[in-house]
Amino acid sequence: MSTDNTISPFMLEVMKSAFETVADELAIIIMRTACSSIVRDAIDYSTAICDRNGLTLAQGATTPLHLGSFHDAMSNLIAREAGNIREGDVFVFNDPYLAGGQHLPDIYVIKPIFIDGEIEGWSTTVAHQNDVGGIVPGSNSIGSTEIFQEGLRLPILKLFDAGVSNVSVWKIIAANVRVPDIVTGDIKAQVAACHVGEREFRKLFARLGAEKFRQCCDAIHDYAERLTRSEIARVPDGVYRFRNHIDGIGTDPQPIPFCVSLAVSGDEVEVDWTGTSPEVRAGINAPVPFTRAAVYAAIRSVLSQDIPNAQGFTRPIRVIAPEGTIVNPRSPAACGARGITGFRMIDCLMGALAQAVPDKVGADGSGGATIPAIGGIHNGAPYVFVETMMGANGGTAGSDGQDGVAHVGANQSNIPVEVIETGYPLRIERYGYVADTGGPGRNRGGLAIERVFRFLGDEALLTIRSDKRRFRPFGLFGGGEGSGSLNVINPDTVDETLLPVLLTQPYRLKRGDVYKHVLASGGGYGDPLERDPEAVLADVVLERVSVEAALRDFGVVIVSRDSRPAVDPAATAAARSRAEAAA
Amino acid sequence: MTKAHLKVAADIGGTFTDIALFLPDGRLATRKVPSTPADYSAGVVEGMRSLVAELGLQPSDFAEIHHGCTVATNAILEQKGARTALLTTRGFRDVLELRRIRVPRLYDPLYVKPAPLAARNHRYEIGERMDADGQVLVELDEGDVMDAVAAIKREGIEAVAVCFLHSYRNPAHERRVGEILRRELPDLFVTLSVDVLPEIREYERTSTAVINAYVGPPVATYIGRLRDGLDRAGFSGQLMVMQSSGGTLDAQAVMDFPARIVECGPAAGVIGAAHEAAQIGTGNVITFDMGGTTAKASLIEDGQITRTDEYEVGGGISLSSRLLKGGGYALKLPVIDISEVGAGGGSIIRVDSAGAVKVGPDSAGAVPGPVCYGTGGSRPTVTDANMVLGYLNPNALAGGTVPVDAALAQASLVRDVASPLGMSIEEAAWSVYVVAAANMVRAVKAVSTYRGRNPSDFVLMAFGGNGGIFAAELMRQLQMKRAVVPAAAGVFSAVGLCVGEVQFSQSRSFLKKIAQVDYRELDAALADLERGVRGRLGSQHSRLTRRRSAAMRYVGQAFELGVPLPDRAMDATALAEVCELFEAEHERTYGLRLDGFATEIVSLDVSVSIEGSPLQQPAPAHAQASKVAERRAYFGPDAGWLATPVVERSQLARGGMTGPLIVEEYEGTTVVPPGALASLDGRGNIIIDMEAA
């Protein structure tokens, strides 16, 4: 690596830190100015600073499932537009098949940074827009069968042409989305962030001068690659396979298999999805840039936290995704709700990684955002309530599964009950844990979370993107499965209706209807009969596990002593040996 | 200034307690004494007593005793607060533990959340419900409350927080529960959420109320003990405690709102900086406070401190918290906006597996400390690197009181940095110095460029034990032109306590689109807030300054910007002014306006302060004719090793000196590199000016 001769280790660290600071700065601008809940609360957007070749130097700390997502977009942009890029241009696009995008709601806004007439870098952003048209509000219909139904398709266009706003493009965008103010507002925030990126990039460039600056960019990629290789080299060589499923679509769900083969050899890994389901006639196909992003996020999660999100990090990781599968669909396969497929890829890969590095991953969890969405017209104005509901994790080697945490693929927030009730014709009747749901294990899985909505308007449409009712969160090393998800209308009444996990047709809510949404829980890690009885007692005291489940799932007998719960050691030993004999 | 009006201040840190007081002639006297963790108040009283006696003063000469303490913070960080219960709306006891779901670390499947400060079985659900307009949907079930009272007695609970849904719209149920609890459990510390944070968003309000309850009993115990100790030593002056917002408040009032003092230590330094900046006529300052474990930065613009209420206690090193929340306990009360990175003198250095130098966030702390202290530390720290570079005295630190061994520092740096990287020891130490400064740059950028401010338009005010060592390198990396290292920089938080103003503020929800604001309702809400705030301060004060502000945003946004409200009755013109101020600030901060978007007010804040008695100019330091020492110091590969004069601060009084230069004093060291000019102003501040590049 020739660059080592000219770029000192401290220069490298200083510049790496500087690029990360700028990438975060862009992310802050978007988060604080955005008007859509998907951007400001769910943080479903990303920012990056790229070098002159369009390779990511640093990415803002936002959405893991966007990791590496600028690579395909940038290489596509540079290949298609070479010779047509001018100072002051700002590009916009979203199409997965025409422009290296992920799905239509993710709109990229990208600005080349010219210095002395040369492109020296790129300021890049991608944000999940609230709506881009199509057959359902929010543009992530599970029922779509081809991309033409999913909304506005933007090939690579100039939003600004040499500094001049391209009014036609803005008008086309505004005319094709349900909430034009919010969408154009968020795009403006992306443009503002790009300008800031350009300004800060120029300052860094001026500090080093062209030659040193370019060497530094190359050195950052090499450094990321070296660190990744040295980390992968610690993972035992071998081929680790895992199989997982999405439950299936609509009222007659058929399992959608995911098969992964993770080959670790020396300081490289190859992730092969051969055997995974063919593309499906529904909006959950994941274009291959998203598949790569999911793989990078999962692998990254078991390596050192120090690895920078620079392009070089991906060099030792090879992804094989056969064309025509759900992880590499062909045009015009629908992909609006492909997020679930990304989450499931990560979960599946974690199952494989658990065999290689059992201390570094946990048992399966609730599986990423389920996105209950309720839309209609209230007091004469249209509204769309969308929430990214998460989540429980499985147990790990060192701790019980966490509950009330985001999926490792997307660090998203809930929406406060008081904010929901202030803004929408909804009342939340319960939001909390469900006892006795965590997968049994030496380290227990996290508890399921439920939210009960009561609809107060006249009529509304409900959609959901849940999963894991039939194929429940897996345990590891003897730990039990977690509990499954549920969507129930008017529970415990004569009208009780069980909805499918993935609705292809929205459900029509009437005034007073109750919708109970229960997430899947986390799987257990290790044999539940080895769980410390005192830990089981603590769970009983905290009303996370009932006295009955303590015995049934963990073989621990809890009795009342001085009117407080206590472990009965002798009865516990007996119960556990009976359970072992039965096993 | 007569003696009866003297003020003395004490600031408790992990290792030292700093005492500061202004003498009748305006001169500053300071003292560092060891902290006494078993009972911190003992060290405070003893330190004050000995300093006052030495100066020939009497404890009764002091009308006010200003204090900054870590008791609230430590209770949370060490999980040693009161055994706390929560009473909340039926169906929602897990709100506290579910938090906002987001986690502070990306790519970390092993992340473990902080444990809730009120355990699940001590969170009691009460039958009651309000809707979003404050209408009662379910009447309060007092039977449930009495069941909770019985359980609270049985479980040995020491403090209770009450938080019901939508109580910020209608507090009736919370108030009624408060009455019952105080009647049934008169010895219990009770916090109603509507009293600490009458604002929308149940997690933040619940968490704030629970923190207040959790730290209430330990803070009350501590303040009681301190008061007793002061009384016994003859200090009869009023005891004032600094809040996280930088305002001080009578100790009795603090006991009702103990959560307001959680971040008072870092706040005091910023208050000191703001005061000094005003004295030297500098409105725009970035503060830089570097101690043993962290470096902190804050922004002062046009003389105004920047505050925020997006804060988490115990979130660890909080720089990235602007993007990654969830690491600590949400505390939505006014706090000075301070960003922090884990780079202090004790930060440990390592080389990662791909050959990059890393500094922190692990710290050797006070024990075992840097290697050069010879107290058992084996891993090289930033202080060890500074010693190798010649910046620190190779024999003893802190004015000769802490003996050090430079050879130990050198050996550790060779072993852990220079050898693995195949570089010379000075190159290795220089790498550490520059990388540590790069980490600190992130803290500075987080309070400046992240808000659309250009650091080069600001003066850097560097304090804390290590602030002066890194000031010049920070200036270089941020293209800043001037730095100030104030007198008593090493005990600057105590100085800040001495100059702090009595101040209290209160906020409340006021969610209204601008177009729908009823002026009379707005005026009434502001007047109501002001009455409450004045009530807390007591009515005997005449020179009160009020500041009213609104948190505003474009409709649809989730983050607000604070906008000052005109100091007159509100009308259409005033509101139009406020809107324009908001939009201008939005454009300045984020680089855009959202044309065509409606704006809205989210909450109101009223702050009232009592002007402190003006301080006299400290007597200028006199030039002393002490000998100029010299040692070799390294200033990077271009300048190399240079023979560097080592002077005392007072020697700068004879005129400016160009770098290389090291100013060595009891409380800290200031490094002036080649190409910089150091001088002393009339107040004893070291001014460092960079030569134009």
Boltz contact constraints between the chains, C-beta under 6 A:
constraints:
  - contact:
      token1: [A, 9]
      token2: [B, 355]
      max_distance: 6.0
  - contact:
      token1: [A, 9]
      token2: [B, 356]
      max_distance: 6.0
  - contact:
      token1: [A, 9]
      token2: [B, 357]
      max_distance: 6.0
  - contact:
      token1: [A, 9]
      token2: [B, 421]
      max_distance: 6.0
  - contact:
      token1: [A, 9]
      token2: [B, 431]
      max_distance: 6.0
  - contact:
      token1: [A, 10]
      token2: [B, 357]
      max_distance: 6.0
  - contact:
      token1: [A, 10]
      token2: [B, 431]
      max_distance: 6.0
  - contact:
      token1: [A, 10]
      token2: [B, 434]
      max_distance: 6.0
  - contact:
      token1: [A, 10]
      token2: [B, 435]
      max_distance: 6.0
  - contact:
      token1: [A, 12]
      token2: [B, 356]
      max_distance: 6.0
  - contact:
      token1: [A, 13]
      token2: [B, 356]
      max_distance: 6.0
  - contact:
      token1: [A, 13]
      token2: [B, 357]
      max_distance: 6.0
  - contact:
      token1: [A, 13]
      token2: [B, 435]
      max_distance: 6.0
  - contact:
      token1: [A, 14]
      token2: [B, 438]
      max_distance: 6.0
  - contact:
      token1: [A, 17]
      token2: [B, 438]
      max_distance: 6.0
  - contact:
      token1: [A, 21]
      token2: [B, 442]
      max_distance: 6.0
  - contact:
      token1: [A, 21]
      token2: [B, 445]
      max_distance: 6.0
  - contact:
      token1: [A, 24]
      token2: [B, 323]
      max_distance: 6.0
  - contact:
      token1: [A, 25]
      token2: [B, 450]
      max_distance: 6.0
  - contact:
      token1: [A, 27]
      token2: [B, 323]
      max_distance: 6.0
  - contact:
      token1: [A, 28]
      token2: [B, 322]
      max_distance: 6.0
  - contact:
      token1: [A, 28]
      token2: [B, 450]
      max_distance: 6.0
  - contact:
      token1: [A, 29]
      token2: [B, 590]
      max_distance: 6.0
  - contact:
      token1: [A, 32]
      token2: [B, 559]
      max_distance: 6.0
  - contact:
      token1: [A, 33]
      token2: [B, 590]
      max_distance: 6.0
  - contact:
      token1: [A, 35]
      token2: [B, 556]
      max_distance: 6.0
  - contact:
      token1: [A, 35]
      token2: [B, 557]
      max_distance: 6.0
  - contact:
      token1: [A, 40]
      token2: [B, 558]
      max_distance: 6.0
  - contact:
      token1: [A, 61]
      token2: [B, 106]
      max_distance: 6.0
  - contact:
      token1: [A, 61]
      token2: [B, 323]
      max_distance: 6.0
  - contact:
      token1: [A, 61]
      token2: [B, 324]
      max_distance: 6.0
  - contact:
      token1: [A, 64]
      token2: [B, 106]
      max_distance: 6.0
  - contact:
      token1: [A, 185]
      token2: [B, 594]
      max_distance: 6.0
  - contact:
      token1: [A, 188]
      token2: [B, 592]
      max_distance: 6.0
  - contact:
      token1: [A, 192]
      token2: [B, 590]
      max_distance: 6.0
  - contact:
      token1: [A, 192]
      token2: [B, 591]
      max_distance: 6.0
  - contact:
      token1: [A, 192]
      token2: [B, 592]
      max_distance: 6.0
  - contact:
      token1: [A, 195]
      token2: [B, 591]
      max_distance: 6.0
  - contact:
      token1: [A, 196]
      token2: [B, 591]
      max_distance: 6.0
  - contact:
      token1: [A, 223]
      token2: [B, 354]
      max_distance: 6.0
  - contact:
      token1: [A, 226]
      token2: [B, 354]
      max_distance: 6.0
  - contact:
      token1: [A, 227]
      token2: [B, 354]
      max_distance: 6.0
  - contact:
      token1: [A, 230]
      token2: [B, 353]
      max_distance: 6.0
  - contact:
      token1: [A, 300]
      token2: [B, 107]
      max_distance: 6.0
  - contact:
      token1: [A, 301]
      token2: [B, 107]
      max_distance: 6.0
  - contact:
      token1: [A, 301]
      token2: [B, 109]
      max_distance: 6.0
  - contact:
      token1: [A, 306]
      token2: [B, 352]
      max_distance: 6.0
  - contact:
      token1: [A, 361]
      token2: [B, 109]
      max_distance: 6.0
  - contact:
      token1: [A, 362]
      token2: [B, 109]
      max_distance: 6.0
  - contact:
      token1: [A, 390]
      token2: [B, 101]
      max_distance: 6.0
  - contact:
      token1: [A, 396]
      token2: [B, 110]
      max_distance: 6.0
  - contact:
      token1: [A, 399]
      token2: [B, 112]
      max_distance: 6.0
  - contact:
      token1: [A, 402]
      token2: [B, 113]
      max_distance: 6.0
  - contact:
      token1: [A, 404]
      token2: [B, 98]
      max_distance: 6.0
  - contact:
      token1: [A, 405]
      token2: [B, 103]
      max_distance: 6.0
  - contact:
      token1: [A, 406]
      token2: [B, 101]
      max_distance: 6.0
  - contact:
      token1: [A, 406]
      token2: [B, 102]
      max_distance: 6.0
  - contact:
      token1: [A, 406]
      token2: [B, 103]
      max_distance: 6.0
  - contact:
      token1: [A, 408]
      token2: [B, 109]
      max_distance: 6.0
  - contact:
      token1: [A, 411]
      token2: [B, 102]
      max_distance: 6.0
  - contact:
      token1: [A, 413]
      token2: [B, 100]
      max_distance: 6.0
  - contact:
      token1: [A, 413]
      token2: [B, 101]
      max_distance: 6.0
  - contact:
      token1: [A, 413]
      token2: [B, 102]
      max_distance: 6.0
  - contact:
      token1: [A, 414]
      token2: [B, 100]
      max_distance: 6.0
  - contact:
      token1: [A, 414]
      token2: [B, 101]
      max_distance: 6.0
  - contact:
      token1: [A, 416]
      token2: [B, 201]
      max_distance: 6.0
  - contact:
      token1: [A, 416]
      token2: [B, 202]
      max_distance: 6.0
  - contact:
      token1: [A, 417]
      token2: [B, 202]
      max_distance: 6.0
  - contact:
      token1: [A, 418]
      token2: [B, 166]
      max_distance: 6.0
  - contact:
      token1: [A, 418]
      token2: [B, 200]
      max_distance: 6.0
  - contact:
      token1: [A, 418]
      token2: [B, 202]
      max_distance: 6.0
  - contact:
      token1: [A, 421]
      token2: [B, 132]
      max_distance: 6.0
  - contact:
      token1: [A, 422]
      token2: [B, 132]
      max_distance: 6.0
  - contact:
      token1: [A, 430]
      token2: [B, 91]
      max_distance: 6.0
  - contact:
      token1: [A, 432]
      token2: [B, 94]
      max_distance: 6.0
  - contact:
      token1: [A, 433]
      token2: [B, 94]
      max_distance: 6.0
  - contact:
      token1: [A, 541]
      token2: [B, 121]
      max_distance: 6.0
  - contact:
      token1: [A, 542]
      token2: [B, 120]
      max_distance: 6.0
  - contact:
      token1: [A, 542]
      token2: [B, 121]
      max_distance: 6.0
  - contact:
      token1: [A, 543]
      token2: [B, 121]
      max_distance: 6.0
